[in-house]
Amino acid sequence: MINIAVSADMLAATRFAVSPLMQAGAVLHPHRPHALSTVSVPRQQVDAVLQERQLPLLSALRREISGYAPDFMTPGTATDRTPDLEAELHQVAATSARVVARQMDRMLRTARPQGKTSAGELPGVRSFLERGERAFAQQVADELDAFWRQSLAPLWPSVVAGVEADIEHRARRIARSGLSAVLNSLHQDIAYRSGTLHLASEHRIEVSGTTDLTLFPSAVAHSWLISVDPWQERGIYLIYPTRGALGPDRMTEGADPPMGSVLGHSRSTLLAGLALPRTTTQLADRHHLSPSTVSYHLSHLLHAGLVSRVRERNRVYYRRTAHGERICGREAGDDGASWAGEGRTGRPERKPVVADHEGVVSA
């Protein structure tokens, strides 16, 4: 059991974040598979990418990591910025030699024994460190870049949509039930009781004196992963898997509407209203939202490939794509409810009926 003492200050500083390299770390870490992974990246595929792309250092780290994984490889992303892969890779490459040496020494003290192949012994992590800590950090960044672009870049729109919808859902849960209820809903192995966060584990670890907790929802993590800085120079990072489309949530009874379980209430409502082309202003009036809020949600729907946009004179119209139609569970052009009002084409405009829901989202 891992027990983390949670002070009032730490609880107040708890936040959610989105990070490309945290997602990569969730895939690369040699943890056991878990049924709650929602965007499948099989172990065989990970190993194939590492081999085909000739990523020997990541391969060695994946073979040898047992327990502690070097923190500098997953720097995380500030919550007030858009997730930026290049910025995170730069942070990895620029890690000081002192930090690399300290973290790698700790990792190697618990490393698995080296494996062998018919071609002889595979290069180990120590052999890469012999070239110097700065060169080591640069190679980690380069190989993470290659691995991310091959394995996660094609999935990124779905991953981001699921992660951000998960954060939106849990923010509503916090407002209604409090942060403790959300912490208890993250995973079946995670529980918050009496000021302590408990994680079911074969390891016996007591953690105290930490400053903050950052939660990283992941659609590619097979299970939860926790990163505790032994030197307490940063807070705790906790990766937890977003729920699968049919998976249960510990806080929810019954099934969610398909569209709502994927996107969250606000975006599912907007998507439902886009069987006919509409502008940001029309959507804002229709759904009683501010234009800036509508623009924010539309930008994510557009990035995820669920809506398209076209300019006509001085107006920009949005409409669901074929993928968006499938998410809504409707045939193209069917908005699925009663007639009410007029669209820009002159045909009656249908008013979507979207039930509120409490289910956790998935990618």
C-alpha positions in Angstrom: 0.0 0.0 0.0 1.2 3.5 -0.9 -0.1 6.0 1.7 0.2 9.7 0.9 -0.5 12.2 3.6 -2.6 15.0 2.2 -2.5 18.3 4.0 -5.1 21.0 3.6 -2.7 23.1 1.6 -1.9 20.1 -0.7 -5.6 19.4 -1.2 -6.2 23.1 -2.1 -3.4 23.0 -4.6 -4.6 19.8 -6.4 -5.1 20.3 -10.1 -5.6 18.5 -13.4 -3.2 18.8 -16.3 -2.6 17.6 -19.9 0.9 16.6 -21.0 2.0 14.8 -24.2 5.1 13.3 -22.5 3.1 12.1 -19.5 0.9 10.2 -22.0 4.0 8.8 -23.6 5.3 7.8 -20.2 2.1 6.0 -19.4 2.5 3.9 -22.6 6.2 3.2 -22.2 6.2 2.3 -18.5 6.5 -1.5 -18.1 3.4 -1.7 -15.9 0.7 -4.5 -16.0 -2.1 -4.1 -18.5 -5.5 -2.9 -17.2 -9.0 -3.2 -18.5 -9.7 0.5 -18.2 -7.4 1.6 -21.0 -9.6 3.4 -23.5 -7.3 4.0 -26.5 -5.4 0.8 -27.1 -1.6 0.9 -27.6 -0.7 -2.8 -27.2 2.6 -3.8 -25.7 3.6 -5.6 -28.9 3.1 -2.3 -30.8 5.2 -0.4 -28.4 8.0 -2.9 -28.6 7.7 -2.9 -32.4 8.0 0.9 -32.6 11.0 0.9 -30.3 12.7 -1.7 -32.5 11.7 -0.5 -35.9 12.5 3.2 -35.1 15.9 2.1 -33.6 15.3 3.7 -30.2 17.8 1.7 -28.1 17.8 4.0 -25.1 14.0 3.9 -24.6 14.2 0.1 -25.2 16.8 -0.2 -22.4 14.9 2.0 -20.0 11.7 0.0 -20.7 13.6 -3.3 -20.0 15.3 -2.1 -16.8 12.9 0.2 -15.0 11.5 -1.5 -12.0 9.7 0.9 -9.6 11.3 4.4 -9.8 11.3 6.0 -13.3 13.4 9.1 -13.9 11.2 12.2 -13.3 13.0 14.4 -15.8 11.6 12.3 -18.7 8.0 13.4 -17.9 8.2 17.1 -16.9 4.5 17.7 -17.2 2.8 20.8 -18.5 1.7 23.9 -16.6 -2.1 24.0 -16.3 -2.4 27.6 -17.8 -0.8 26.6 -21.1 -1.8 24.5 -24.1 -0.1 21.1 -24.1 3.2 21.7 -26.0 5.3 18.7 -27.0 8.2 20.8 -28.2 8.4 22.7 -25.0 8.4 19.5 -22.9 11.0 17.9 -25.1 13.2 21.0 -24.8 12.8 20.7 -21.0 13.9 17.1 -21.1 17.0 17.9 -23.3 18.0 20.8 -21.1 17.9 18.9 -17.8 21.1 19.6 -15.8 23.8 16.9 -15.6 23.4 16.9 -11.8 19.7 16.1 -12.0 20.2 13.4 -14.6 23.0 11.7 -12.6 21.0 11.8 -9.4 17.8 10.4 -10.9 19.6 7.7 -13.0 21.6 6.5 -10.0 18.3 6.0 -8.1 16.7 4.2 -11.0 19.7 1.9 -11.6 19.8 0.8 -7.9 16.4 -0.9 -8.5 16.9 -1.8 -12.2 16.0 -5.2 -13.6 18.9 -7.4 -14.7 19.8 -7.1 -18.4 18.1 -9.3 -20.9 19.9 -11.1 -23.8 19.1 -11.9 -27.4 20.6 -14.3 -29.9 22.7 -11.4 -31.2 24.3 -11.0 -27.7 23.7 -8.7 -24.8 21.5 -5.7 -25.5 22.9 -2.3 -24.7 22.0 -1.3 -21.1 21.2 2.1 -19.6 24.7 2.4 -18.1 26.3 2.2 -21.5 24.4 5.3 -22.6 25.3 7.1 -19.4 29.0 6.6 -20.2 28.7 9.3 -22.9 27.8 11.9 -20.3 24.6 13.1 -18.6 23.9 16.0 -21.1 24.2 13.7 -24.1 22.0 11.2 -22.3 19.3 13.8 -21.7 19.4 14.9 -25.4 19.1 11.3 -26.6 16.2 10.7 -24.3 14.5 13.7 -25.8 15.2 12.7 -29.3 13.9 9.2 -28.9 10.8 10.4 -27.0 10.1 12.7 -29.9 10.4 9.8 -32.4 8.3 7.5 -30.3 5.6 10.0 -29.6 5.2 11.0 -33.3 5.0 7.3 -34.4 2.7 5.9 -31.6 0.7 8.8 -30.1 0.5 11.5 -32.8 -2.2 9.6 -34.8 -4.2 9.1 -31.6 -3.7 12.6 -30.1 -7.0 14.2 -31.2 -8.9 11.4 -29.6 -6.7 11.4 -26.5 -7.0 15.1 -26.0 -10.8 15.0 -26.5 -11.1 12.3 -23.9 -8.7 13.8 -21.4 -10.3 17.3 -21.6 -13.8 15.9 -21.3 -12.7 13.9 -18.3 -11.3 17.0 -16.6 -14.6 18.9 -17.4 -16.7 16.1 -15.9 -14.6 15.9 -12.7 -14.7 19.7 -12.3 -18.4 19.5 -12.3 -18.2 16.6 -9.8 -15.9 18.7 -7.5 -18.4 21.5 -7.6 -21.3 19.2 -6.6 -19.6 16.6 -4.3 -16.2 18.0 -3.4 -12.6 17.0 -4.2 -12.6 14.0 -1.9 -15.4 12.4 -3.8 -13.5 12.8 -7.1 -10.3 11.3 -5.6 -12.3 8.3 -4.6 -13.7 7.9 -8.1 -10.3 7.9 -10.0 -9.6 4.2 -9.9 -10.7 1.1 -8.0 -7.2 0.9 -6.4 -7.3 4.5 -5.2 -9.1 5.7 -2.1 -9.0 9.0 -0.1 -9.8 8.7 3.6 -9.1 10.8 6.7 -6.5 13.0 5.0 -4.6 10.2 3.3 -4.6 9.0 -0.3 -4.3 5.2 -0.4 -3.1 3.4 -3.5 -3.3 -0.4 -3.5 0.2 -1.7 -4.3 2.6 -4.5 -3.5 5.0 -1.8 -2.2 4.8 -0.4 1.3 5.5 3.4 1.0 4.7 6.3 3.3 4.8 9.7 1.7 4.5 13.0 3.7 5.6 16.6 3.4 4.6 17.0 -0.3 3.5 20.3 -1.6 0.9 19.5 -4.2 -0.8 16.9 -6.3 -1.3 17.0 -10.1 -3.7 14.6 -11.7 -3.1 13.5 -15.3 -6.1 11.7 -16.9 -5.0 9.3 -19.6 -6.8 7.5 -22.3 -3.7 5.3 -23.0 -2.7 4.4 -19.5 -3.3 0.7 -18.7 -3.5 1.5 -15.0 -2.6 4.2 -12.5 0.9 5.4 -12.2 2.4 7.7 -9.6 5.5 9.7 -9.6 6.8 10.9 -6.2 9.9 13.0 -6.3 12.2 11.6 -3.5 13.9 15.0 -3.2 10.5 16.9 -2.9 11.5 19.4 -5.5 8.1 19.0 -7.2 4.8 17.7 -6.1 3.2 14.3 -6.8 2.1 13.4 -10.3 -0.7 10.8 -10.6 -1.8 9.3 -13.9 -5.1 7.6 -13.9 -7.0 6.0 -16.8 -10.1 7.6 -18.2 -13.0 5.2 -18.3 -13.8 3.0 -21.3 -17.0 3.6 -23.3 -18.6 0.7 -21.4 -16.6 0.7 -18.3 -18.1 1.4 -14.9 -17.3 4.5 -12.9 -17.1 4.1 -9.1 -19.3 7.2 -8.6 -21.9 6.4 -11.3 -24.9 4.1 -11.6 -26.3 3.2 -14.9 -25.1 4.0 -18.4 -24.5 7.4 -20.0 -25.8 8.6 -23.3 -23.2 7.6 -25.9 -22.5 11.2 -27.0 -22.3 12.6 -23.4 -20.0 9.8 -22.2 -17.5 10.8 -24.9 -17.6 14.6 -24.9 -19.2 15.9 -21.7 -22.4 17.9 -21.5 -21.4 21.2 -23.1 -19.6 19.8 -26.1 -22.2 17.1 -26.7 -25.0 19.7 -26.6 -23.1 21.9 -29.2 -22.3 18.9 -31.4 -26.0 17.8 -31.3 -27.0 21.2 -32.6 -24.7 21.1 -35.6 -26.6 18.8 -38.0 -27.4 22.1 -39.8 -24.6 24.6 -40.3 -24.5 27.3 -37.6 -22.2 30.2 -36.6 -20.7 30.7 -33.2 -23.2 33.5 -32.5 -26.2 31.3 -33.5 -24.9 28.5 -31.2 -24.3 30.9 -28.4 -27.9 32.2 -28.6 -29.3 28.8 -29.0 -27.6 27.2 -26.0 -27.5 30.3 -23.8 -23.7 30.4 -23.7 -21.2 33.2 -24.3 -19.6 33.3 -27.8 -16.2 32.9 -26.2 -17.3 29.7 -24.5 -18.8 28.3 -27.7 -15.6 29.2 -29.6 -13.5 27.4 -27.0 -15.5 24.2 -27.2 -15.7 24.4 -31.0 -11.9 24.6 -31.3 -11.6 21.3 -29.5 -14.4 19.7 -31.5 -12.6 20.9 -34.7 -9.2 19.6 -33.5 -10.8 16.2 -32.7 -12.3 16.0 -36.2 -15.9 16.1 -35.0 -16.9 19.3 -36.8 -15.8 21.2 -39.9 -16.1 24.8 -40.8 -16.6 26.8 -44.0 -16.6 30.5 -44.6 -19.5 32.2 -46.5 -18.9 35.9 -47.1 -18.1 37.3 -43.7 -19.5 34.4 -41.6 -18.0 31.1 -40.6 -20.3 28.1 -40.3 -19.7 24.9 -38.3 -21.3 21.5 -39.0 -20.7 17.9 -37.8 -18.4 15.7 -39.8 -19.1 12.1 -40.6 -17.1 11.2 -37.4 -19.2 13.6 -35.5 -22.4 12.0 -36.8 -21.1 8.6 -35.6 -20.4 10.0 -32.2 -23.9 11.4 -32.0 -25.3 8.0 -33.1 -27.2 9.5 -36.0 -27.3 9.4 -39.7 -25.9 12.5 -41.5 -28.3 15.3 -41.5 -30.6 13.8 -38.8 -30.6 16.0 -35.7 -32.9 13.6 -34.0 -35.6 15.7 -32.2 -38.7 17.8 -32.8 -38.9 20.7 -35.3 -38.5 24.2 -33.8 -37.4 27.3 -35.6 -35.6 28.0 -38.9 -32.0 27.3 -39.9 -30.0 29.4 -42.3 -31.0 27.2 -45.3 -34.6 28.2 -44.7 -35.6 24.7 -43.6 -37.1 24.2 -40.1 -34.3 23.8 -37.5 -34.5 20.9 -35.1 -33.9 21.4 -31.4 -31.6 18.8 -29.9 -32.6 17.0 -26.7 -29.5 16.2 -24.7 -29.9 14.6 -21.3 -27.7 15.7 -18.5 -25.4 13.0 -17.3 -22.9 12.2 -14.6 -20.8 9.6 -16.3 -17.0 9.7 -16.7 -15.9 10.4 -20.2 -13.7 8.3 -22.4 -11.6 9.0 -25.5 
